[in-house]
Amino acid sequence: MSQPVNPRDQLGLFHTWWLLFAAAVCLAPLAPHLSPWAPFATLGLLAWRAWLVWQHRPLPHKWLLTPITLGTAGATLLSYGTLFGRLAGVSLFAMLVALKLMETRSRRDAVLVVLLCYFLIITQFLFGQGMLSALAMAVQLTIVTAALHGLHSVTPVTWRIRLKTAGVLVAQGLPVMVLLFLLFPRIQGPLWRLPDDKSAAATGLSDTMSPGNIAELSQSADIAFRVTFDSGRPMQSQLYWRGPVLWHFDGRTWHQGWLSNKLPPPHPATQVGAEYNYTVTLEPHRRDWLFAMDLPTRLPDDARLNADYQMLNKGLVAELKRYTVRSATRYRLAATSTEIKRGLQLPANFNPQSIAFAQKLREQHPQPAAAVQAVLRHFNQEQFFYTLQPPILGRDSVDDFLFGSRRGFCEHYAGAFVFLMRAMQIPARVVTGYQGGEYNPVGNYFIIRQSDAHAWAEVWLQDQGWVRVDPTASVARERIEQSLAAALPQSDLLPFTLRGQPEVLRMLRYGLDSMVNRWNQWVVGYDTQRQANLLRQFGIEDMLSARMVGSWLIGGALAGLPVLLWLWLRGRPPRPSPVIGAWQLFRLRLAKLGIHSPPHEGPSHLIERAAATLPQFADAIHDIGRLYLHLRYLSEPDQQRTRELIAKVRQFPPR
């Protein structure tokens, strides 16, 4: 049996509806991040609770809620394989908040639900820290605070007054929040992060490449990263953002191989062209890849190059990351004997037509550079088509593409080109990453989307080293020099963001994205370096030095003293008026004479009782009583009579 609730602590209908509304507002943004069953189960519990309120039905017994709770934990365990971590923990917590509403009877229970809702708001930082998310959380914070205000109100409060009061409280806290955000020492590493969820998926490149997977990725308008160049910017055709390098081909799929990430670059790159300094704001993708323009020559402090000159982070990129790089658009890369051997690997008994074709071309063009150009001419002069909707290829995928469909995306051309090079005994490898980008004139930066995912080739030439060759440019030069949309036929469907738009809509989109980019740089990306730069402008060099820490402690103590004094004075009972003070003194003197007065006894009754008990002081008692009643209830403040009352009380009892 549940414990009976004190009628004075009983939760009213208006409070219950407001609490359900606040919980729903906090739970709704989490729905896209949870397992499919969790939002429906949470919604079902909220609807059940609302129906009980509407029909004035009693709350369910614990014997019913207990198996539901255990079932929730079991379903979470089955969905995620654990009860901990970001997705599993938030999913279970959201369900428990909904279950808590099923047993909320008193104001005390409601206050607990409100506190849980505050924590629900915080969990949203685990999934995103964007500007829209922050605005939504500010609205949620106001609604939950309004619910808390209503629970503590002595008299009924309308919803308008609740929201107005809550809005004022939130606004009053903003300056303190901003100061703490700017000045509180930043920690190294992510703040809003839990152990990585194995089940969490992220849109982006893979370390393998099969026919069709980059074409599928290129239909996504999700942003991969943004790039701001310090001065000047390269041409569109020079924007190759290097990612995983693929060596091993099994007849269907290209693989990176474990050796690439284990070793450092075998030889330093030789710069032969102009360099560019730029800053990358990389979206989280749960890999350790950092994308840089081909080829990086100066790296961030927490990055390294692997054997394939791909830039890697020290850990997985699980939150927005900002870093500065220097790259050269023209360079020379040497090769080791191991790389040359790996660059000639081909699977046995695959694609016989392609091998025969390659050998024939090599006989006609014995020089490697001439053989490369011969294959590119073949792509350019024959009827090859660039499309997002290539047909499905069979076991001999390269044969089917070169001599059958002749329709493909960048991975088809890059994979087939590298296969032909290797069949000609010319070392080659596939390089994946991104190519190009959309320039935002409002913010003066490039937007690189998942639709810019690309694959190209590198061949090793005796006198030049590893040389980039992009066979896609031979079929669809517009893809390299302009954009994906310019290169594809009208029949290929693209997301709205990637299609041509009116100038007004495009500039509006650029303006909104520029706001998001600034938010990412100055709020989400506000790290130790940015804080140090800000404090340096105010003459503060080291936030965490012993002298600075001591100054902060002393300053905080001095600033806190007036606040503590104000709180202490505010907590003291108000000083009574002279009339009440005189009456309290009179009661104390009567108590010394043996006449004790309980708090509920009125002054008239006390006067009559005291005069009857102490007849020798009856005249003085009646005089004091008459003055007190007159001053307290019958007249406006009278300084002369007040002084007379105080004098008579001080002289009581008369000697």
Summary of the structure (lengths in Angstrom):
residues: 655
radius of gyration: 38.1
end to end distance: 66.9
largest distance: 139.6
contacts: 1964
relative contact order: 0.07
helix: 53%
strand: 14%
